[in-house]
Amino acid sequence: MFDPQRLRVLRALADRGTVAATAKALVMTPSAVSQQLKVLAREAGVPLLEPDGRRVRLTDAGRALVLRADEVLASLDRASAEMALYREAPHGVVRLASFPSGAALLLPRVLAELAGMPVRLQASDEDLPPTEVSRLLADYDVVLTHRDDRTPLRPDPRVVVRTLLREPIDVVVAADHRLARHTRVHPAELADEDWISVRGGFPVDDVLLSIATVTGVQPRVTQRLNDFRVIESLVATGWGVALMPRWAVTDPRLTVLTLADVRAGRVYELATRPHAERRPAVAAVLSAFTAAVAPLADSKAGR
């Protein structure tokens, strides 16, 4: 029989990558973490770790056991949640990580959907690329993330992804810009512009790379910032043009242009561990997100 606490230690190691980081997350000493993993290996009857330089890494057997640990611990969490049903359901705290512009758009709607329910959504902003989702799930129950709509999903057996909606990405220019009288712009018309963009690895920057492919000209990026309010301010005062998600544009000084010849958009997704929705409080949050995006999908999808 495997001790659930030792399975949690193994899963934390898979999430955190090092014994030291695992110990910090679980409020244990590194020696206590190592001891728990040694006992678990004896219980399993096979090596779960192997040397990797000055660190350790999971063996194939260790990775297989992590997947089973996810299932076992999800079942235990579900059992705890089912007991809560007898008291008050859905019930409890759900930890949410979300990218800032997605949170600005959806979080007020989600909280409104949850109003009156004994579920407390504990939200944090995490401005990280989609490749970090698995790591974020070490600390959060649900992660709201986004990716370029042409980027294929990268399957991860430890992550379940639910698609929420697609948001177009447009070009924004100052009101006195030479293109401001247009409603649509072709990439070739932007070849000589200064660009205000986001950091690499985020959907907006992926679209900028597509523009480079279409025009054959490398965009001249003068600033890289991940705060859309700062980007709007710089564009509005004439320091360049930018790509922005359609529903993130708030500055009335900007003109929004639809981008021609390039499929430009980002997909909103919710990520959880497998079976997380069997916990009633998590299921309630997922349902709240689905309800929150419905009006957006109906009224804003096209233009």
ChimeraX commands (.cxc) that place a marker at each C-alpha (Angstrom):
marker #1 position 0.00,0.00,0.00 radius 0.5
marker #1 position 1.21,3.50,-0.82 radius 0.5
marker #1 position 0.98,6.25,1.76 radius 0.5
marker #1 position -0.92,9.25,0.28 radius 0.5
marker #1 position 1.45,11.74,1.89 radius 0.5
marker #1 position 4.43,10.10,0.20 radius 0.5
marker #1 position 2.55,10.18,-3.11 radius 0.5
marker #1 position 2.03,13.91,-2.58 radius 0.5
marker #1 position 5.78,14.30,-2.04 radius 0.5
marker #1 position 6.49,12.43,-5.30 radius 0.5
marker #1 position 3.99,14.53,-7.20 radius 0.5
marker #1 position 5.45,17.72,-5.75 radius 0.5
marker #1 position 8.90,16.64,-6.91 radius 0.5
marker #1 position 7.54,16.06,-10.41 radius 0.5
marker #1 position 6.01,19.55,-10.35 radius 0.5
marker #1 position 8.91,21.40,-8.73 radius 0.5
marker #1 position 11.89,19.63,-10.25 radius 0.5
marker #1 position 14.23,19.62,-7.24 radius 0.5
marker #1 position 14.23,18.26,-3.71 radius 0.5
marker #1 position 14.91,21.73,-2.32 radius 0.5
marker #1 position 11.95,23.28,-4.12 radius 0.5
marker #1 position 9.74,20.36,-3.07 radius 0.5
marker #1 position 10.75,20.77,0.54 radius 0.5
marker #1 position 9.99,24.49,0.44 radius 0.5
marker #1 position 6.55,23.93,-1.11 radius 0.5
marker #1 position 5.59,21.23,1.40 radius 0.5
marker #1 position 7.15,23.00,4.39 radius 0.5
marker #1 position 9.52,20.09,5.00 radius 0.5
marker #1 position 13.27,19.73,5.24 radius 0.5
marker #1 position 15.12,18.39,2.18 radius 0.5
marker #1 position 16.27,15.39,4.23 radius 0.5
marker #1 position 12.66,14.61,5.17 radius 0.5
marker #1 position 11.65,14.78,1.49 radius 0.5
marker #1 position 14.47,12.43,0.52 radius 0.5
marker #1 position 13.52,10.03,3.28 radius 0.5
marker #1 position 9.88,9.97,2.19 radius 0.5
marker #1 position 10.92,9.24,-1.40 radius 0.5
marker #1 position 13.23,6.43,-0.29 radius 0.5
marker #1 position 10.41,4.80,1.67 radius 0.5
marker #1 position 8.09,5.18,-1.31 radius 0.5
marker #1 position 10.66,3.47,-3.56 radius 0.5
marker #1 position 10.80,0.56,-1.12 radius 0.5
marker #1 position 7.01,0.35,-1.18 radius 0.5
marker #1 position 7.06,0.38,-4.98 radius 0.5
marker #1 position 9.84,-2.18,-5.19 radius 0.5
marker #1 position 11.59,-0.29,-8.01 radius 0.5
marker #1 position 13.86,2.79,-8.20 radius 0.5
marker #1 position 11.83,5.96,-8.61 radius 0.5
marker #1 position 14.75,8.39,-8.87 radius 0.5
marker #1 position 18.11,8.44,-10.62 radius 0.5
marker #1 position 21.06,10.84,-10.50 radius 0.5
marker #1 position 21.04,13.80,-12.88 radius 0.5
marker #1 position 24.26,15.70,-12.25 radius 0.5
marker #1 position 24.02,17.11,-8.73 radius 0.5
marker #1 position 20.24,16.61,-8.74 radius 0.5
marker #1 position 17.87,13.71,-9.20 radius 0.5
marker #1 position 15.21,13.01,-11.77 radius 0.5
marker #1 position 12.33,10.58,-12.06 radius 0.5
marker #1 position 12.89,7.18,-13.63 radius 0.5
marker #1 position 10.36,5.79,-16.08 radius 0.5
marker #1 position 8.77,3.97,-13.15 radius 0.5
marker #1 position 8.74,7.20,-11.16 radius 0.5
marker #1 position 6.96,9.07,-13.96 radius 0.5
marker #1 position 4.42,6.25,-14.25 radius 0.5
marker #1 position 3.76,6.37,-10.51 radius 0.5
marker #1 position 3.27,10.16,-10.67 radius 0.5
marker #1 position 0.40,9.62,-13.12 radius 0.5
marker #1 position -1.16,7.10,-10.74 radius 0.5
marker #1 position -0.53,9.46,-7.83 radius 0.5
marker #1 position -2.52,12.13,-9.67 radius 0.5
marker #1 position -5.43,9.67,-9.92 radius 0.5
marker #1 position -5.19,8.53,-6.29 radius 0.5
marker #1 position -4.91,12.02,-4.87 radius 0.5
marker #1 position -7.72,13.26,-7.11 radius 0.5
marker #1 position -9.88,10.44,-5.74 radius 0.5
marker #1 position -9.03,11.42,-2.18 radius 0.5
marker #1 position -9.84,15.06,-2.93 radius 0.5
marker #1 position -13.09,13.94,-4.51 radius 0.5
marker #1 position -13.96,11.87,-1.47 radius 0.5
marker #1 position -13.33,14.87,0.73 radius 0.5
marker #1 position -15.49,17.02,-1.53 radius 0.5
marker #1 position -18.27,14.42,-1.50 radius 0.5
marker #1 position -18.29,14.51,2.27 radius 0.5
marker #1 position -18.60,18.27,2.00 radius 0.5
marker #1 position -21.72,17.71,-0.08 radius 0.5
marker #1 position -23.41,16.37,3.00 radius 0.5
marker #1 position -22.65,19.61,4.78 radius 0.5
marker #1 position -22.89,22.24,2.06 radius 0.5
marker #1 position -22.16,21.87,-1.65 radius 0.5
marker #1 position -20.33,23.00,-3.63 radius 0.5
marker #1 position -18.03,24.26,-0.93 radius 0.5
marker #1 position -14.47,25.48,-0.39 radius 0.5
marker #1 position -11.65,27.53,-1.86 radius 0.5
marker #1 position -10.61,27.20,-5.52 radius 0.5
marker #1 position -7.24,28.68,-6.46 radius 0.5
marker #1 position -7.16,30.34,-9.88 radius 0.5
marker #1 position -4.19,31.59,-11.90 radius 0.5
marker #1 position -4.96,33.79,-14.90 radius 0.5
marker #1 position -3.16,36.11,-17.29 radius 0.5
marker #1 position -3.97,39.78,-16.54 radius 0.5
marker #1 position -5.96,40.79,-19.62 radius 0.5
marker #1 position -7.98,37.57,-19.45 radius 0.5
marker #1 position -8.71,38.20,-15.79 radius 0.5
marker #1 position -9.79,41.79,-16.54 radius 0.5
marker #1 position -12.26,40.51,-19.12 radius 0.5
marker #1 position -13.64,37.42,-17.39 radius 0.5
marker #1 position -13.03,37.54,-13.64 radius 0.5
marker #1 position -15.83,40.03,-12.81 radius 0.5
marker #1 position -18.26,37.88,-14.81 radius 0.5
marker #1 position -17.08,34.67,-13.13 radius 0.5
marker #1 position -17.40,36.17,-9.66 radius 0.5
marker #1 position -20.92,37.29,-10.53 radius 0.5
marker #1 position -21.80,33.74,-11.58 radius 0.5
marker #1 position -20.46,32.41,-8.27 radius 0.5
marker #1 position -22.21,35.03,-6.14 radius 0.5
marker #1 position -24.31,33.44,-3.42 radius 0.5
marker #1 position -22.48,30.10,-3.61 radius 0.5
marker #1 position -20.26,28.87,-0.76 radius 0.5
marker #1 position -17.28,28.75,-3.14 radius 0.5
marker #1 position -14.47,31.24,-2.63 radius 0.5
marker #1 position -12.42,31.92,-5.74 radius 0.5
marker #1 position -8.88,32.91,-4.77 radius 0.5
marker #1 position -7.49,34.54,-7.92 radius 0.5
marker #1 position -3.88,35.47,-8.74 radius 0.5
marker #1 position -2.38,36.96,-11.89 radius 0.5
marker #1 position 0.37,34.92,-13.52 radius 0.5
marker #1 position 1.69,36.40,-16.75 radius 0.5
marker #1 position 3.46,33.29,-18.04 radius 0.5
marker #1 position 3.43,31.55,-21.46 radius 0.5
marker #1 position 1.34,28.38,-22.01 radius 0.5
marker #1 position 4.43,26.19,-21.59 radius 0.5
marker #1 position 4.31,27.00,-17.86 radius 0.5
marker #1 position 0.79,25.65,-17.27 radius 0.5
marker #1 position 1.88,22.31,-15.81 radius 0.5
marker #1 position 4.14,24.08,-13.32 radius 0.5
marker #1 position 1.37,26.50,-12.34 radius 0.5
marker #1 position -0.94,23.58,-11.55 radius 0.5
marker #1 position 1.41,22.69,-8.71 radius 0.5
marker #1 position 0.02,25.75,-6.91 radius 0.5
marker #1 position -3.41,26.30,-8.47 radius 0.5
marker #1 position -6.58,24.27,-9.07 radius 0.5
marker #1 position -7.48,26.05,-12.32 radius 0.5
marker #1 position -5.30,28.01,-14.75 radius 0.5
marker #1 position -6.72,30.41,-17.34 radius 0.5
marker #1 position -4.21,30.60,-20.15 radius 0.5
marker #1 position -4.03,31.69,-23.78 radius 0.5
marker #1 position -2.19,30.67,-26.93 radius 0.5
marker #1 position -1.96,31.71,-30.57 radius 0.5
marker #1 position -4.87,30.07,-32.38 radius 0.5
marker #1 position -2.52,28.43,-34.89 radius 0.5
marker #1 position -0.33,26.87,-32.22 radius 0.5
marker #1 position -1.23,23.19,-31.82 radius 0.5
marker #1 position -1.99,21.78,-28.40 radius 0.5
marker #1 position 0.90,19.91,-26.83 radius 0.5
marker #1 position -0.70,16.95,-25.05 radius 0.5
marker #1 position 0.35,16.45,-21.44 radius 0.5
marker #1 position -1.11,13.42,-19.63 radius 0.5
marker #1 position -1.12,15.41,-16.39 radius 0.5
marker #1 position -3.09,18.37,-17.77 radius 0.5
marker #1 position -6.68,18.63,-19.04 radius 0.5
marker #1 position -7.37,21.63,-21.30 radius 0.5
marker #1 position -10.83,23.08,-22.00 radius 0.5
marker #1 position -11.23,25.65,-24.76 radius 0.5
marker #1 position -13.32,28.69,-23.81 radius 0.5
marker #1 position -13.31,31.07,-26.79 radius 0.5
marker #1 position -11.24,32.77,-29.49 radius 0.5
marker #1 position -10.41,36.48,-29.37 radius 0.5
marker #1 position -9.26,38.30,-32.55 radius 0.5
marker #1 position -5.99,40.23,-32.47 radius 0.5
marker #1 position -6.01,43.61,-34.23 radius 0.5
marker #1 position -3.57,46.36,-35.12 radius 0.5
marker #1 position -3.88,49.57,-33.10 radius 0.5
marker #1 position -2.55,52.95,-34.27 radius 0.5
marker #1 position -2.75,56.53,-33.02 radius 0.5
marker #1 position -5.70,58.66,-34.18 radius 0.5
marker #1 position -3.42,60.80,-36.37 radius 0.5
marker #1 position -1.54,57.85,-37.92 radius 0.5
marker #1 position -1.49,57.64,-41.73 radius 0.5
marker #1 position -3.56,54.43,-41.58 radius 0.5
marker #1 position -6.11,55.67,-39.04 radius 0.5
marker #1 position -8.77,56.39,-41.67 radius 0.5
marker #1 position -8.81,52.69,-42.67 radius 0.5
marker #1 position -10.69,49.82,-41.03 radius 0.5
marker #1 position -8.47,47.08,-42.43 radius 0.5
marker #1 position -4.71,46.89,-43.00 radius 0.5
marker #1 position -2.45,44.54,-44.97 radius 0.5
marker #1 position 0.88,43.39,-43.50 radius 0.5
marker #1 position 2.83,45.02,-46.37 radius 0.5
marker #1 position 1.47,48.42,-45.26 radius 0.5
marker #1 position 3.14,47.91,-41.86 radius 0.5
marker #1 position 6.60,46.92,-43.06 radius 0.5
marker #1 position 8.27,50.21,-42.10 radius 0.5
marker #1 position 6.56,50.73,-38.74 radius 0.5
marker #1 position 8.06,50.82,-35.26 radius 0.5
marker #1 position 6.35,48.14,-33.16 radius 0.5
marker #1 position 5.47,48.03,-29.49 radius 0.5
marker #1 position 5.13,44.35,-28.68 radius 0.5
marker #1 position 4.98,41.87,-25.81 radius 0.5
marker #1 position 7.68,39.51,-24.67 radius 0.5
marker #1 position 8.44,36.50,-26.84 radius 0.5
marker #1 position 6.41,33.34,-26.29 radius 0.5
marker #1 position 3.05,35.07,-25.95 radius 0.5
marker #1 position 0.28,34.93,-28.59 radius 0.5
marker #1 position 0.56,38.57,-29.70 radius 0.5
marker #1 position 4.24,38.14,-30.49 radius 0.5
marker #1 position 3.44,34.95,-32.44 radius 0.5
marker #1 position 1.20,37.02,-34.74 radius 0.5
marker #1 position 3.99,39.54,-35.24 radius 0.5
marker #1 position 6.22,36.69,-36.39 radius 0.5
marker #1 position 3.52,35.72,-38.89 radius 0.5
marker #1 position 3.55,39.26,-40.27 radius 0.5
marker #1 position 7.30,38.92,-40.76 radius 0.5
marker #1 position 6.72,35.70,-42.71 radius 0.5
marker #1 position 4.13,37.33,-44.99 radius 0.5
marker #1 position 6.12,40.51,-45.67 radius 0.5
marker #1 position 9.64,39.08,-45.64 radius 0.5
marker #1 position 10.60,42.01,-43.40 radius 0.5
marker #1 position 11.65,41.56,-39.78 radius 0.5
marker #1 position 9.47,43.87,-37.63 radius 0.5
marker #1 position 11.36,46.69,-35.94 radius 0.5
marker #1 position 10.36,46.19,-32.29 radius 0.5
marker #1 position 11.37,49.18,-30.19 radius 0.5
marker #1 position 9.75,48.15,-26.87 radius 0.5
marker #1 position 8.61,44.88,-25.32 radius 0.5
marker #1 position 6.06,45.24,-22.52 radius 0.5
marker #1 position 3.40,42.90,-21.18 radius 0.5
marker #1 position 1.09,45.59,-19.79 radius 0.5
marker #1 position -1.47,46.49,-22.45 radius 0.5
marker #1 position -2.28,49.79,-20.71 radius 0.5
marker #1 position 1.34,50.91,-21.19 radius 0.5
marker #1 position 1.32,49.68,-24.79 radius 0.5
marker #1 position -1.88,51.65,-25.48 radius 0.5
marker #1 position -0.36,54.81,-24.02 radius 0.5
marker #1 position 2.78,54.54,-26.14 radius 0.5
marker #1 position 0.83,53.91,-29.33 radius 0.5
marker #1 position -1.64,56.72,-28.62 radius 0.5
marker #1 position 1.24,59.20,-28.23 radius 0.5
marker #1 position 2.88,58.21,-31.48 radius 0.5
marker #1 position 5.71,55.90,-30.42 radius 0.5
marker #1 position 4.72,53.05,-32.71 radius 0.5
marker #1 position 1.96,50.65,-33.65 radius 0.5
marker #1 position 0.98,47.47,-31.86 radius 0.5
marker #1 position -0.99,44.28,-32.02 radius 0.5
marker #1 position -3.59,43.94,-29.28 radius 0.5
marker #1 position -6.33,41.47,-28.39 radius 0.5
marker #1 position -9.62,43.07,-29.47 radius 0.5
marker #1 position -11.33,43.06,-26.09 radius 0.5
marker #1 position -8.27,44.45,-24.30 radius 0.5
marker #1 position -8.39,47.78,-26.18 radius 0.5
marker #1 position -9.75,50.51,-23.90 radius 0.5
marker #1 position -8.00,53.78,-24.90 radius 0.5
marker #1 position -10.37,55.98,-26.96 radius 0.5
marker #1 position -7.38,57.69,-28.60 radius 0.5
marker #1 position -6.61,54.53,-30.58 radius 0.5
marker #1 position -7.88,53.39,-33.97 radius 0.5
marker #1 position -8.39,49.64,-34.29 radius 0.5
marker #1 position -7.64,48.01,-37.66 radius 0.5
marker #1 position -8.49,44.46,-38.67 radius 0.5
marker #1 position -5.41,42.62,-39.94 radius 0.5
marker #1 position -5.79,41.18,-43.45 radius 0.5
marker #1 position -4.05,38.10,-44.90 radius 0.5
marker #1 position -2.94,36.78,-41.49 radius 0.5
marker #1 position -5.05,34.66,-39.17 radius 0.5
marker #1 position -4.66,36.62,-35.96 radius 0.5
marker #1 position -6.24,35.55,-32.71 radius 0.5
marker #1 position -5.68,33.98,-29.35 radius 0.5
marker #1 position -7.54,31.09,-27.75 radius 0.5
marker #1 position -8.59,31.20,-24.10 radius 0.5
marker #1 position -8.23,27.86,-22.31 radius 0.5
marker #1 position -8.82,26.50,-18.82 radius 0.5
marker #1 position -6.33,23.94,-17.55 radius 0.5
marker #1 position -6.73,21.57,-14.60 radius 0.5
marker #1 position -5.32,18.31,-13.36 radius 0.5
marker #1 position -7.24,15.23,-14.59 radius 0.5
marker #1 position -10.51,14.62,-12.73 radius 0.5
marker #1 position -10.31,18.00,-10.98 radius 0.5
marker #1 position -13.88,18.73,-12.07 radius 0.5
marker #1 position -15.11,15.91,-9.82 radius 0.5
marker #1 position -14.55,18.25,-6.91 radius 0.5
marker #1 position -17.83,20.19,-6.79 radius 0.5
marker #1 position -16.21,23.57,-6.08 radius 0.5
marker #1 position -13.90,23.24,-9.10 radius 0.5
marker #1 position -16.81,22.12,-11.26 radius 0.5
marker #1 position -18.73,25.22,-10.16 radius 0.5
marker #1 position -15.82,27.47,-11.20 radius 0.5
marker #1 position -15.50,25.77,-14.59 radius 0.5
marker #1 position -19.24,26.20,-15.15 radius 0.5
marker #1 position -18.99,29.86,-14.13 radius 0.5
marker #1 position -16.32,30.44,-16.79 radius 0.5
marker #1 position -18.47,28.75,-19.44 radius 0.5
marker #1 position -21.39,31.00,-18.54 radius 0.5
marker #1 position -19.13,34.08,-18.44 radius 0.5
marker #1 position -17.85,33.66,-22.01 radius 0.5
marker #1 position -21.24,32.89,-23.57 radius 0.5
marker #1 position -22.24,36.56,-24.12 radius 0.5
marker #1 position -18.79,37.31,-25.55 radius 0.5
marker #1 position -18.95,34.43,-27.99 radius 0.5
marker #1 position -22.41,35.57,-29.11 radius 0.5
marker #1 position -21.81,39.31,-29.42 radius 0.5
marker #1 position -18.12,39.90,-30.07 radius 0.5
marker #1 position -16.84,36.99,-32.13 radius 0.5
marker #1 position -17.08,38.70,-35.44 radius 0.5
marker #1 position -16.11,42.04,-36.94 radius 0.5
marker link #1:1,2 radius 0.2
marker link #1:2,3 radius 0.2
marker link #1:3,4 radius 0.2
marker link #1:4,5 radius 0.2
marker link #1:5,6 radius 0.2
marker link #1:6,7 radius 0.2
marker link #1:7,8 radius 0.2
marker link #1:8,9 radius 0.2
marker link #1:9,10 radius 0.2
marker link #1:10,11 radius 0.2
marker link #1:11,12 radius 0.2
marker link #1:12,13 radius 0.2
marker link #1:13,14 radius 0.2
marker link #1:14,15 radius 0.2
marker link #1:15,16 radius 0.2
marker link #1:16,17 radius 0.2
marker link #1:17,18 radius 0.2
marker link #1:18,19 radius 0.2
marker link #1:19,20 radius 0.2
marker link #1:20,21 radius 0.2
marker link #1:21,22 radius 0.2
marker link #1:22,23 radius 0.2
marker link #1:23,24 radius 0.2
marker link #1:24,25 radius 0.2
marker link #1:25,26 radius 0.2
marker link #1:26,27 radius 0.2
marker link #1:27,28 radius 0.2
marker link #1:28,29 radius 0.2
marker link #1:29,30 radius 0.2
marker link #1:30,31 radius 0.2
marker link #1:31,32 radius 0.2
marker link #1:32,33 radius 0.2
marker link #1:33,34 radius 0.2
marker link #1:34,35 radius 0.2
marker link #1:35,36 radius 0.2
marker link #1:36,37 radius 0.2
marker link #1:37,38 radius 0.2
marker link #1:38,39 radius 0.2
marker link #1:39,40 radius 0.2
marker link #1:40,41 radius 0.2
marker link #1:41,42 radius 0.2
marker link #1:42,43 radius 0.2
marker link #1:43,44 radius 0.2
marker link #1:44,45 radius 0.2
marker link #1:45,46 radius 0.2
marker link #1:46,47 radius 0.2
marker link #1:47,48 radius 0.2
marker link #1:48,49 radius 0.2
marker link #1:49,50 radius 0.2
marker link #1:50,51 radius 0.2
marker link #1:51,52 radius 0.2
marker link #1:52,53 radius 0.2
marker link #1:53,54 radius 0.2
marker link #1:54,55 radius 0.2
marker link #1:55,56 radius 0.2
marker link #1:56,57 radius 0.2
marker link #1:57,58 radius 0.2
marker link #1:58,59 radius 0.2
marker link #1:59,60 radius 0.2
marker link #1:60,61 radius 0.2
marker link #1:61,62 radius 0.2
marker link #1:62,63 radius 0.2
marker link #1:63,64 radius 0.2
marker link #1:64,65 radius 0.2
marker link #1:65,66 radius 0.2
marker link #1:66,67 radius 0.2
marker link #1:67,68 radius 0.2
marker link #1:68,69 radius 0.2
marker link #1:69,70 radius 0.2
marker link #1:70,71 radius 0.2
marker link #1:71,72 radius 0.2
marker link #1:72,73 radius 0.2
marker link #1:73,74 radius 0.2
marker link #1:74,75 radius 0.2
marker link #1:75,76 radius 0.2
marker link #1:76,77 radius 0.2
marker link #1:77,78 radius 0.2
marker link #1:78,79 radius 0.2
marker link #1:79,80 radius 0.2
marker link #1:80,81 radius 0.2
marker link #1:81,82 radius 0.2
marker link #1:82,83 radius 0.2
marker link #1:83,84 radius 0.2
marker link #1:84,85 radius 0.2
marker link #1:85,86 radius 0.2
marker link #1:86,87 radius 0.2
marker link #1:87,88 radius 0.2
marker link #1:88,89 radius 0.2
marker link #1:89,90 radius 0.2
marker link #1:90,91 radius 0.2
marker link #1:91,92 radius 0.2
marker link #1:92,93 radius 0.2
marker link #1:93,94 radius 0.2
marker link #1:94,95 radius 0.2
marker link #1:95,96 radius 0.2
marker link #1:96,97 radius 0.2
marker link #1:97,98 radius 0.2
marker link #1:98,99 radius 0.2
marker link #1:99,100 radius 0.2
marker link #1:100,101 radius 0.2
marker link #1:101,102 radius 0.2
marker link #1:102,103 radius 0.2
marker link #1:103,104 radius 0.2
marker link #1:104,105 radius 0.2
marker link #1:105,106 radius 0.2
marker link #1:106,107 radius 0.2
marker link #1:107,108 radius 0.2
marker link #1:108,109 radius 0.2
marker link #1:109,110 radius 0.2
marker link #1:110,111 radius 0.2
marker link #1:111,112 radius 0.2
marker link #1:112,113 radius 0.2
marker link #1:113,114 radius 0.2
marker link #1:114,115 radius 0.2
marker link #1:115,116 radius 0.2
marker link #1:116,117 radius 0.2
marker link #1:117,118 radius 0.2
marker link #1:118,119 radius 0.2
marker link #1:119,120 radius 0.2
marker link #1:120,121 radius 0.2
marker link #1:121,122 radius 0.2
marker link #1:122,123 radius 0.2
marker link #1:123,124 radius 0.2
marker link #1:124,125 radius 0.2
marker link #1:125,126 radius 0.2
marker link #1:126,127 radius 0.2
marker link #1:127,128 radius 0.2
marker link #1:128,129 radius 0.2
marker link #1:129,130 radius 0.2
marker link #1:130,131 radius 0.2
marker link #1:131,132 radius 0.2
marker link #1:132,133 radius 0.2
marker link #1:133,134 radius 0.2
marker link #1:134,135 radius 0.2
marker link #1:135,136 radius 0.2
marker link #1:136,137 radius 0.2
marker link #1:137,138 radius 0.2
marker link #1:138,139 radius 0.2
marker link #1:139,140 radius 0.2
marker link #1:140,141 radius 0.2
marker link #1:141,142 radius 0.2
marker link #1:142,143 radius 0.2
marker link #1:143,144 radius 0.2
marker link #1:144,145 radius 0.2
marker link #1:145,146 radius 0.2
marker link #1:146,147 radius 0.2
marker link #1:147,148 radius 0.2
marker link #1:148,149 radius 0.2
marker link #1:149,150 radius 0.2
marker link #1:150,151 radius 0.2
marker link #1:151,152 radius 0.2
marker link #1:152,153 radius 0.2
marker link #1:153,154 radius 0.2
marker link #1:154,155 radius 0.2
marker link #1:155,156 radius 0.2
marker link #1:156,157 radius 0.2
marker link #1:157,158 radius 0.2
marker link #1:158,159 radius 0.2
marker link #1:159,160 radius 0.2
marker link #1:160,161 radius 0.2
marker link #1:161,162 radius 0.2
marker link #1:162,163 radius 0.2
marker link #1:163,164 radius 0.2
marker link #1:164,165 radius 0.2
marker link #1:165,166 radius 0.2
marker link #1:166,167 radius 0.2
marker link #1:167,168 radius 0.2
marker link #1:168,169 radius 0.2
marker link #1:169,170 radius 0.2
marker link #1:170,171 radius 0.2
marker link #1:171,172 radius 0.2
marker link #1:172,173 radius 0.2
marker link #1:173,174 radius 0.2
marker link #1:174,175 radius 0.2
marker link #1:175,176 radius 0.2
marker link #1:176,177 radius 0.2
marker link #1:177,178 radius 0.2
marker link #1:178,179 radius 0.2
marker link #1:179,180 radius 0.2
marker link #1:180,181 radius 0.2
marker link #1:181,182 radius 0.2
marker link #1:182,183 radius 0.2
marker link #1:183,184 radius 0.2
marker link #1:184,185 radius 0.2
marker link #1:185,186 radius 0.2
marker link #1:186,187 radius 0.2
marker link #1:187,188 radius 0.2
marker link #1:188,189 radius 0.2
marker link #1:189,190 radius 0.2
marker link #1:190,191 radius 0.2
marker link #1:191,192 radius 0.2
marker link #1:192,193 radius 0.2
marker link #1:193,194 radius 0.2
marker link #1:194,195 radius 0.2
marker link #1:195,196 radius 0.2
marker link #1:196,197 radius 0.2
marker link #1:197,198 radius 0.2
marker link #1:198,199 radius 0.2
marker link #1:199,200 radius 0.2
marker link #1:200,201 radius 0.2
marker link #1:201,202 radius 0.2
marker link #1:202,203 radius 0.2
marker link #1:203,204 radius 0.2
marker link #1:204,205 radius 0.2
marker link #1:205,206 radius 0.2
marker link #1:206,207 radius 0.2
marker link #1:207,208 radius 0.2
marker link #1:208,209 radius 0.2
marker link #1:209,210 radius 0.2
marker link #1:210,211 radius 0.2
marker link #1:211,212 radius 0.2
marker link #1:212,213 radius 0.2
marker link #1:213,214 radius 0.2
marker link #1:214,215 radius 0.2
marker link #1:215,216 radius 0.2
marker link #1:216,217 radius 0.2
marker link #1:217,218 radius 0.2
marker link #1:218,219 radius 0.2
marker link #1:219,220 radius 0.2
marker link #1:220,221 radius 0.2
marker link #1:221,222 radius 0.2
marker link #1:222,223 radius 0.2
marker link #1:223,224 radius 0.2
marker link #1:224,225 radius 0.2
marker link #1:225,226 radius 0.2
marker link #1:226,227 radius 0.2
marker link #1:227,228 radius 0.2
marker link #1:228,229 radius 0.2
marker link #1:229,230 radius 0.2
marker link #1:230,231 radius 0.2
marker link #1:231,232 radius 0.2
marker link #1:232,233 radius 0.2
marker link #1:233,234 radius 0.2
marker link #1:234,235 radius 0.2
marker link #1:235,236 radius 0.2
marker link #1:236,237 radius 0.2
marker link #1:237,238 radius 0.2
marker link #1:238,239 radius 0.2
marker link #1:239,240 radius 0.2
marker link #1:240,241 radius 0.2
marker link #1:241,242 radius 0.2
marker link #1:242,243 radius 0.2
marker link #1:243,244 radius 0.2
marker link #1:244,245 radius 0.2
marker link #1:245,246 radius 0.2
marker link #1:246,247 radius 0.2
marker link #1:247,248 radius 0.2
marker link #1:248,249 radius 0.2
marker link #1:249,250 radius 0.2
marker link #1:250,251 radius 0.2
marker link #1:251,252 radius 0.2
marker link #1:252,253 radius 0.2
marker link #1:253,254 radius 0.2
marker link #1:254,255 radius 0.2
marker link #1:255,256 radius 0.2
marker link #1:256,257 radius 0.2
marker link #1:257,258 radius 0.2
marker link #1:258,259 radius 0.2
marker link #1:259,260 radius 0.2
marker link #1:260,261 radius 0.2
marker link #1:261,262 radius 0.2
marker link #1:262,263 radius 0.2
marker link #1:263,264 radius 0.2
marker link #1:264,265 radius 0.2
marker link #1:265,266 radius 0.2
marker link #1:266,267 radius 0.2
marker link #1:267,268 radius 0.2
marker link #1:268,269 radius 0.2
marker link #1:269,270 radius 0.2
marker link #1:270,271 radius 0.2
marker link #1:271,272 radius 0.2
marker link #1:272,273 radius 0.2
marker link #1:273,274 radius 0.2
marker link #1:274,275 radius 0.2
marker link #1:275,276 radius 0.2
marker link #1:276,277 radius 0.2
marker link #1:277,278 radius 0.2
marker link #1:278,279 radius 0.2
marker link #1:279,280 radius 0.2
marker link #1:280,281 radius 0.2
marker link #1:281,282 radius 0.2
marker link #1:282,283 radius 0.2
marker link #1:283,284 radius 0.2
marker link #1:284,285 radius 0.2
marker link #1:285,286 radius 0.2
marker link #1:286,287 radius 0.2
marker link #1:287,288 radius 0.2
marker link #1:288,289 radius 0.2
marker link #1:289,290 radius 0.2
marker link #1:290,291 radius 0.2
marker link #1:291,292 radius 0.2
marker link #1:292,293 radius 0.2
marker link #1:293,294 radius 0.2
marker link #1:294,295 radius 0.2
marker link #1:295,296 radius 0.2
marker link #1:296,297 radius 0.2
marker link #1:297,298 radius 0.2
marker link #1:298,299 radius 0.2
marker link #1:299,300 radius 0.2
marker link #1:300,301 radius 0.2
marker link #1:301,302 radius 0.2
marker link #1:302,303 radius 0.2
view
